[in-house]
Amino acid sequence: MTKRKICFILTALFLSFYSLSSFAQDSAVSRPAFEGIRTNNKKQLYLKAPALIIPATFLIYGGLKPVVNDISKLDNQIMAHVQQKYPHFHSNASDYLMWLPSATVYSLDAFKIKTAHSFKQHLILDAGSIAITGALGFGMRIISRNIKSFNTNNTDFPSGHTANAFRGAEILHQELKDQHPLLSYSGYIIATSVGVLRIYGKQHYFSQVVAGAGLGILSTKITYWIFDKIKDSKHSRDNVSL
């Protein structure tokens, strides 16, 4: 029963991400005929409320563990099931899979498949999102270090592997969502598998994985928002100089 619950929850989270992300994109620009308006709105969507629903929900869910007993109860049930059914399960696959979504972006560059940004811009966005994810994740671990419910069984809050995987998945989504909408979500499947491996490897509780996913998605959105702000500022200065 617990195994079915794990599969159901993980599937529901992924499907909710897919549907709500699609809704956010469709509702943000209601008149596609106005291409100029569409372009400007896209640059401002990263930190708008519809785009933040999923990452915020994931982070809040994980952060509420010390005060919401049901979150701790579900974490313990899932961990107990994994320890009982898969006591010797161990895999290093997540160490490599977490880089696959972001690496896919460079593969697209190599095969000259059209994306939202150039190869050089991908390097900047990738490095920037890594830095922001690392900084925010480090801060969260410092804050949660002295909170017992966040550090049970030598686990850390949030899951860094999951955060990195969803960070890359969000980059892949942002780069392909206009040209290849369905393919743009493929990175989330890989990122979800990383989270599952962290749970089955007993490195993290479910809530820590969920929070890691939220952290990765949010960090990439912040990176894109900063990138566009800097790019727009430079463009404005160039126009003034002309």
C-alpha positions in Angstrom: 0.0 0.0 0.0 2.8 2.4 0.9 4.6 1.7 -2.4 1.4 2.6 -4.3 1.2 5.8 -2.2 4.7 6.8 -3.2 4.1 6.2 -6.9 0.8 8.1 -6.7 2.2 11.1 -4.9 5.2 11.4 -7.2 3.1 11.1 -10.3 0.6 13.6 -9.0 3.3 16.1 -8.3 4.7 15.8 -11.8 1.3 16.0 -13.5 0.3 19.0 -11.4 3.6 20.7 -12.5 2.8 20.0 -16.1 -0.7 21.2 -16.0 -0.2 24.3 -13.9 2.9 25.3 -15.9 0.9 25.1 -19.1 -1.9 27.1 -17.6 0.5 29.8 -16.4 2.0 30.1 -19.9 -1.4 30.2 -21.7 -3.1 32.6 -19.3 -0.2 35.0 -19.1 -0.5 36.1 -22.8 -4.1 36.1 -23.9 -3.6 37.6 -27.3 -0.8 35.9 -29.3 -1.5 38.2 -32.3 0.4 41.0 -30.5 3.9 39.6 -30.9 5.5 42.7 -29.3 3.4 42.3 -26.2 4.1 38.6 -26.1 7.8 39.1 -26.1 7.8 41.6 -23.3 5.5 39.5 -21.2 7.7 36.4 -21.6 10.6 38.3 -20.1 8.5 39.2 -17.0 6.8 35.8 -16.5 9.6 34.2 -14.5 8.7 35.7 -11.1 5.0 36.3 -11.7 2.5 34.6 -9.4 1.4 31.9 -11.8 5.0 30.8 -12.5 5.8 30.6 -8.8 2.8 28.4 -7.8 4.7 25.1 -8.1 8.1 26.0 -6.6 6.5 27.9 -3.8 4.2 25.1 -3.0 7.0 22.6 -3.0 9.2 24.7 -0.7 6.4 25.5 1.7 5.5 21.9 1.9 9.0 20.9 2.9 9.4 23.9 5.2 6.2 23.1 7.2 7.5 19.7 8.3 8.4 20.8 11.9 4.8 22.2 12.4 2.6 19.8 10.4 2.5 16.3 11.8 1.0 14.7 8.7 4.1 15.7 6.7 6.4 14.0 9.2 4.1 11.0 9.3 4.2 10.6 5.6 8.0 11.0 5.5 8.3 8.3 8.2 5.9 5.9 6.4 7.8 6.2 3.1 11.2 5.8 4.8 10.0 2.8 6.8 8.7 1.1 3.7 11.9 1.7 1.8 14.1 0.5 4.7 11.9 -2.7 5.0 11.5 -3.5 1.3 14.8 -2.3 -0.1 17.3 -2.3 2.8 20.3 -2.9 0.6 19.4 -0.7 -2.3 22.2 1.6 -3.3 22.9 3.4 -6.5 25.2 6.2 -7.7 23.0 6.9 -10.7 21.6 10.1 -9.2 25.1 11.6 -9.1 25.1 11.6 -12.9 21.5 11.8 -13.8 21.1 15.1 -11.9 23.3 16.7 -14.6 21.5 15.2 -17.6 18.8 17.8 -18.0 21.2 20.8 -18.2 23.7 18.7 -20.3 20.8 18.1 -22.8 20.7 21.8 -23.5 24.3 21.7 -24.8 23.5 18.6 -26.9 20.8 20.7 -28.6 23.5 23.4 -29.2 25.8 20.8 -30.7 23.1 19.5 -33.1 22.1 23.1 -33.9 18.5 22.7 -32.7 16.9 26.0 -32.1 16.5 27.1 -28.5 15.6 30.3 -26.7 19.2 31.4 -26.2 22.6 30.9 -27.7 25.4 28.5 -26.5 27.3 31.4 -24.7 24.0 32.5 -23.1 23.4 28.9 -22.0 26.8 28.9 -20.2 25.9 32.0 -18.3 22.4 30.8 -17.4 23.7 27.4 -16.3 26.5 28.8 -14.2 24.2 31.5 -12.7 21.5 29.0 -11.8 24.1 26.7 -10.2 25.4 29.6 -8.1 21.9 30.7 -7.0 20.8 27.1 -6.2 24.0 26.5 -4.2 23.7 29.8 -2.3 20.0 29.3 -1.4 20.5 25.7 -0.6 23.4 26.4 1.6 21.4 29.0 3.5 18.5 26.6 3.9 20.8 24.0 5.4 22.3 26.4 7.8 18.9 27.5 9.0 17.6 23.9 9.2 20.7 22.5 10.8 19.5 23.0 14.4 15.9 21.9 13.7 15.7 18.2 14.6 12.9 17.2 12.3 14.9 18.4 9.3 18.0 16.3 10.2 16.6 12.9 11.1 18.6 9.8 10.2 21.6 11.9 9.0 19.6 13.5 6.1 19.8 17.1 5.0 17.2 19.6 4.1 16.7 20.1 1.2 17.9 17.5 -1.3 20.8 19.0 -3.2 20.8 16.4 -5.9 17.1 16.9 -6.6 17.5 20.7 -6.6 20.3 20.4 -9.2 18.2 18.1 -11.3 15.2 20.3 -11.3 17.4 23.4 -11.9 18.5 21.8 -15.1 15.1 20.6 -16.0 13.7 24.1 -15.7 16.5 25.4 -18.0 15.6 22.8 -20.6 11.9 23.7 -20.3 12.6 27.5 -20.7 14.8 26.8 -23.8 12.4 24.5 -25.6 8.9 25.5 -24.5 8.3 27.7 -27.5 9.7 25.4 -30.3 9.0 22.0 -28.7 6.5 22.4 -25.8 6.1 18.7 -25.0 9.8 17.9 -25.3 10.5 20.8 -22.9 9.0 18.8 -20.1 11.2 15.7 -20.6 13.8 17.0 -18.1 11.3 16.9 -15.3 10.9 13.1 -15.8 14.6 12.7 -15.3 14.7 15.1 -12.4 11.8 13.2 -10.7 13.7 9.9 -11.1 16.6 11.6 -9.3 14.3 12.4 -6.4 13.0 8.8 -6.3 16.6 7.4 -6.2 17.4 9.7 -3.3 14.4 8.4 -1.4 15.1 4.7 -2.2 18.7 5.2 -1.4 17.7 6.5 2.1 19.6 9.7 1.6 16.5 11.9 1.9 13.0 12.0 3.1 10.1 12.7 0.7 9.6 16.3 2.0 13.3 17.0 1.5 13.1 15.9 -2.1 10.0 18.0 -2.7 11.7 21.1 -1.3 14.8 20.4 -3.4 12.6 20.3 -6.5 11.1 23.7 -5.6 14.5 25.2 -4.9 15.9 24.1 -8.2 12.9 25.4 -10.2 12.8 28.7 -8.3 16.6 29.3 -8.7 16.4 28.9 -12.4 13.5 31.3 -12.7 15.4 33.8 -10.7 18.5 33.4 -12.9 16.4 34.0 -16.1 14.8 37.0 -14.5 18.2 38.5 -13.6 19.6 37.6 -17.1 16.7 39.4 -18.8 17.0 42.5 -16.5 20.7 42.8 -17.3 20.2 42.2 -21.0 17.4 44.8 -21.2 19.4 47.3 -19.3 22.4 46.9 -21.6 20.0 47.2 -24.6 18.6 50.4 -23.2 22.0 51.9 -22.7 23.0 51.0 -26.3 19.9 52.7 -27.6 20.6 55.8 -25.6 24.2 56.0 -26.9 22.9 55.8 -30.5 
